[in-house]
Amino acid sequence: MSGFTGGVLVPLFYLISAVLFILGLKGLTKVRTAQRGNGLAALAMLLAIVTTLLEMGLVDYRWIVAGLVVGGLIGAVAALRVEMTAMPEMVALFNGFGGGASALVALSVLWLEVVETGHAGAAAAVLGPESGITVGLSILVGGVTFSGSLVAYLKLAGRIGGSPVLLPGRHLVNTALLLASAIGVVGLAFAAGAGAGVALALTAVSLALGVLIVIPIGGADMPVVISFLNSLSGIAAAMTGFVLASNVLIISGALVGASGMILTLIMCSAMNRSLANVFFAGFGQEAAASGSGEYVGVTSCGPEEAAMVLEAAGSVIIVPGYGLAVAQAQHTVRDLAGLLEKQGVRVTYAIHPVAGRMPGHMNVLLAEADVPYEQLVEMDRINPEFENTDAVIVVGANDVVNPAAETDPGSAIAGMPILQVYKAGTVFVIKRSLSPGFAGIKNELFERDNTMMVFGDAKKVLQEIVAELKELVKAA
């Protein structure tokens, strides 16, 4: 039976797990099937873990069970308690822990096969070139992912400033660290005297490199950074799969790495910027330093005036942004949409690819409020609709609706595709103040003749608009 299990069932279960990972990833590409996709991916992971334990045979399950219980409790409590506004920070931490786990596995293999066998200074001889390279790459990519994700978490959580931190000579330092890390990886594979010391030095270099790569990146680019770090966590897992000779880990890591990189490039395209520009330009520093300029001719109104315009509208597009998440106003905006729909108004939601602080942030936020999937419309499809729309409600979005991207060649966001809300009949912008967005520049939309600023907390303003609309409906 054991021979049959090891010879047939284990590879079969790994194959099923890999297929489930692929189906789960496919399900995550659409909001409607995302929950099912997540469930399939979780099942795939459970099957992979159980199959790995079967393949290992006799192991001490006490530590494994303890790890599952402690880790499961921490994950469950964190998932239940996390606010929607803090979801990007949690995703950043998940990426970091994935990379850190990969690095620790590689270091543990090095310890067991090299240090404990009395060959601490001869890793290349014990591991061989192939294993030496994969161990080195696991440490390098995993370390960069771990420390870089922690910096991203601290920026998103407001523990450190979200603005770019441009250290003097950073490109030279990063180049030196990259060169040192490459030497370390090659050393573990081929150098006769390389061993535990080189591995520890490589770990330190990778951790420093992760910090120095992410800290110059501003808040506006955090969605791209999170996606890229997610890709790196998958690459680190795939490298660890080579270290452990685990096909399922190689496959799942490669899927995460490839899908994360594709998403990263899509988001860069949505901002009309290259990945190199995101990581090396220090976007936001110069714009913020140059000042946002003074606003002229800004028109504001109250919830009562906004309700009167909305009542007479035939179509309304709602544009959600990070401010919607901060105010926890997703349920209130859903109530407003429902009230408008009862009056025969056509309501849709315009989704910009980089709105919020992580990929798909607005989709997740609105799904929590049970907004119908078919009402969530991506930028390319919704832009032609604005010129035929009576009213637009912008809730907490800024740079993604700034016409300067199209009108000002010298703007920090010049060329970035935006939601063309300025083409609508009337635009209501719900915002606490005229403060700039992540790009640190003034928003030309606020000065347009068809724009009305509604100042205040998004949730409170929306609640007041809903109340005014109800009064108008009663009076009619």
HUFENBEL-V706284 format. One record per residue. RES is the residue in one letter. OMEGA is omega in whole degrees, -180 to 180 (999 if undefined). Layout:
res:RES omega:OMEGA
res:RES omega:OMEGA
This chain:
res:M omega:-179
res:S omega:179
res:G omega:179
res:F omega:-179
res:T omega:-178
res:G omega:-175
res:G omega:-173
res:V omega:-172
res:L omega:-178
res:V omega:176
res:P omega:179
res:L omega:179
res:F omega:177
res:Y omega:179
res:L omega:178
res:I omega:179
res:S omega:-180
res:A omega:179
res:V omega:179
res:L omega:176
res:F omega:-179
res:I omega:179
res:L omega:178
res:G omega:179
res:L omega:178
res:K omega:179
res:G omega:-179
res:L omega:-178
res:T omega:-180
res:K omega:-179
res:V omega:-176
res:R omega:-176
res:T omega:-174
res:A omega:-179
res:Q omega:178
res:R omega:179
res:G omega:179
res:N omega:178
res:G omega:178
res:L omega:179
res:A omega:178
res:A omega:177
res:L omega:178
res:A omega:180
res:M omega:178
res:L omega:179
res:L omega:180
res:A omega:-180
res:I omega:-179
res:V omega:180
res:T omega:178
res:T omega:178
res:L omega:177
res:L omega:-179
res:E omega:-179
res:M omega:179
res:G omega:-176
res:L omega:176
res:V omega:178
res:D omega:-175
res:Y omega:-178
res:R omega:179
res:W omega:-180
res:I omega:179
res:V omega:179
res:A omega:179
res:G omega:179
res:L omega:-178
res:V omega:-178
res:V omega:180
res:G omega:179
res:G omega:179
res:L omega:179
res:I omega:-180
res:G omega:-179
res:A omega:180
res:V omega:180
res:A omega:-178
res:A omega:-179
res:L omega:-174
res:R omega:-174
res:V omega:174
res:E omega:-180
res:M omega:178
res:T omega:-179
res:A omega:-179
res:M omega:178
res:P omega:178
res:E omega:-180
res:M omega:178
res:V omega:178
res:A omega:178
res:L omega:178
res:F omega:178
res:N omega:-178
res:G omega:-180
res:F omega:176
res:G omega:178
res:G omega:179
res:G omega:179
res:A omega:180
res:S omega:180
res:A omega:180
res:L omega:178
res:V omega:179
res:A omega:179
res:L omega:179
res:S omega:176
res:V omega:178
res:L omega:-180
res:W omega:-176
res:L omega:-173
res:E omega:-176
res:V omega:-174
res:V omega:-176
res:E omega:177
res:T omega:177
res:G omega:-180
res:H omega:-173
res:A omega:-178
res:G omega:-177
res:A omega:-178
res:A omega:-177
res:A omega:-178
res:A omega:-178
res:V omega:-175
res:L omega:-173
res:G omega:-176
res:P omega:-176
res:E omega:-179
res:S omega:179
res:G omega:179
res:I omega:-178
res:T omega:176
res:V omega:179
res:G omega:179
res:L omega:177
res:S omega:179
res:I omega:-177
res:L omega:-177
res:V omega:179
res:G omega:179
res:G omega:178
res:V omega:180
res:T omega:-177
res:F omega:-176
res:S omega:178
res:G omega:179
res:S omega:177
res:L omega:177
res:V omega:177
res:A omega:178
res:Y omega:-178
res:L omega:177
res:K omega:-178
res:L omega:-179
res:A omega:-180
res:G omega:179
res:R omega:172
res:I omega:-176
res:G omega:179
res:G omega:-180
res:S omega:178
res:P omega:175
res:V omega:-174
res:L omega:-179
res:L omega:178
res:P omega:178
res:G omega:-175
res:R omega:-179
res:H omega:178
res:L omega:179
res:V omega:179
res:N omega:178
res:T omega:179
res:A omega:179
res:L omega:177
res:L omega:178
res:L omega:179
res:A omega:179
res:S omega:177
res:A omega:178
res:I omega:179
res:G omega:180
res:V omega:179
res:V omega:179
res:G omega:179
res:L omega:-178
res:A omega:-170
res:F omega:-173
res:A omega:-177
res:A omega:-176
res:G omega:-178
res:A omega:-180
res:G omega:-176
res:A omega:180
res:G omega:179
res:V omega:179
res:A omega:179
res:L omega:177
res:A omega:178
res:L omega:177
res:T omega:-180
res:A omega:180
res:V omega:-179
res:S omega:178
res:L omega:178
res:A omega:-179
res:L omega:179
res:G omega:179
res:V omega:-175
res:L omega:178
res:I omega:-172
res:V omega:-173
res:I omega:176
res:P omega:-175
res:I omega:-178
res:G omega:-176
res:G omega:-179
res:A omega:-176
res:D omega:-177
res:M omega:176
res:P omega:179
res:V omega:-179
res:V omega:-180
res:I omega:179
res:S omega:-180
res:F omega:179
res:L omega:174
res:N omega:177
res:S omega:180
res:L omega:179
res:S omega:176
res:G omega:178
res:I omega:178
res:A omega:178
res:A omega:179
res:A omega:177
res:M omega:178
res:T omega:176
res:G omega:176
res:F omega:179
res:V omega:-176
res:L omega:-176
res:A omega:-179
res:S omega:-179
res:N omega:-177
res:V omega:178
res:L omega:177
res:I omega:-178
res:I omega:-178
res:S omega:178
res:G omega:179
res:A omega:178
res:L omega:180
res:V omega:-179
res:G omega:-178
res:A omega:-179
res:S omega:178
res:G omega:180
res:M omega:177
res:I omega:179
res:L omega:179
res:T omega:-180
res:L omega:177
res:I omega:-179
res:M omega:174
res:C omega:178
res:S omega:179
res:A omega:178
res:M omega:-179
res:N omega:-180
res:R omega:178
res:S omega:177
res:L omega:178
res:A omega:179
res:N omega:179
res:V omega:-173
res:F omega:-174
res:F omega:-174
res:A omega:-177
res:G omega:-174
res:F omega:178
res:G omega:-178
res:Q omega:-177
res:E omega:-179
res:A omega:-179
res:A omega:-178
res:A omega:-177
res:S omega:178
res:G omega:-177
res:S omega:-179
res:G omega:-180
res:E omega:177
res:Y omega:180
res:V omega:174
res:G omega:177
res:V omega:180
res:T omega:179
res:S omega:177
res:C omega:179
res:G omega:179
res:P omega:-179
res:E omega:179
res:E omega:179
res:A omega:-180
res:A omega:-180
res:M omega:179
res:V omega:-177
res:L omega:-180
res:E omega:-178
res:A omega:-176
res:A omega:174
res:G omega:179
res:S omega:-179
res:V omega:174
res:I omega:179
res:I omega:-180
res:V omega:180
res:P omega:175
res:G omega:-176
res:Y omega:178
res:G omega:176
res:L omega:179
res:A omega:-180
res:V omega:-179
res:A omega:-176
res:Q omega:-173
res:A omega:-176
res:Q omega:180
res:H omega:179
res:T omega:179
res:V omega:175
res:R omega:177
res:D omega:179
res:L omega:180
res:A omega:179
res:G omega:179
res:L omega:178
res:L omega:-179
res:E omega:178
res:K omega:179
res:Q omega:177
res:G omega:180
res:V omega:176
res:R omega:-176
res:V omega:174
res:T omega:-180
res:Y omega:180
res:A omega:-176
res:I omega:175
res:H omega:-176
res:P omega:-177
res:V omega:174
res:A omega:-176
res:G omega:-175
res:R omega:173
res:M omega:179
res:P omega:178
res:G omega:-175
res:H omega:-178
res:M omega:178
res:N omega:180
res:V omega:-178
res:L omega:-178
res:L omega:177
res:A omega:178
res:E omega:180
res:A omega:178
res:D omega:173
res:V omega:-179
res:P omega:-176
res:Y omega:-175
res:E omega:179
res:Q omega:178
res:L omega:-173
res:V omega:-179
res:E omega:-173
res:M omega:-176
res:D omega:-179
res:R omega:-174
res:I omega:-176
res:N omega:178
res:P omega:-176
res:E omega:-172
res:F omega:-176
res:E omega:177
res:N omega:-177
res:T omega:-178
res:D omega:-176
res:A omega:175
res:V omega:176
res:I omega:178
res:V omega:-176
res:V omega:173
res:G omega:176
res:A omega:-179
res:N omega:-174
res:D omega:-176
res:V omega:176
res:V omega:-175
res:N omega:-180
res:P omega:179
res:A omega:178
res:A omega:-178
res:E omega:-172
res:T omega:-174
res:D omega:-180
res:P omega:-180
res:G omega:-179
res:S omega:178
res:A omega:-180
res:I omega:-179
res:A omega:179
res:G omega:180
res:M omega:177
res:P omega:-178
res:I omega:170
res:L omega:-172
res:Q omega:-177
res:V omega:-177
res:Y omega:180
res:K omega:-177
res:A omega:179
res:G omega:178
res:T omega:180
res:V omega:174
res:F omega:179
res:V omega:179
res:I omega:-173
res:K omega:180
res:R omega:-176
res:S omega:177
res:L omega:-178
res:S omega:-178
res:P omega:176
res:G omega:-177
res:F omega:-177
res:A omega:176
res:G omega:-178
res:I omega:178
res:K omega:-178
res:N omega:-179
res:E omega:-179
res:L omega:-176
res:F omega:-178
res:E omega:-178
res:R omega:-178
res:D omega:-177
res:N omega:-179
res:T omega:176
res:M omega:177
res:M omega:175
res:V omega:-172
res:F omega:177
res:G omega:176
res:D omega:-173
res:A omega:-177
res:K omega:-179
res:K omega:179
res:V omega:-180
res:L omega:178
res:Q omega:179
res:E omega:177
res:I omega:178
res:V omega:-180
res:A omega:179
res:E omega:178
res:L omega:179
res:K omega:179
res:E omega:179
res:L omega:179
res:V omega:179
res:K omega:-178
res:A omega:180
res:A omega:999
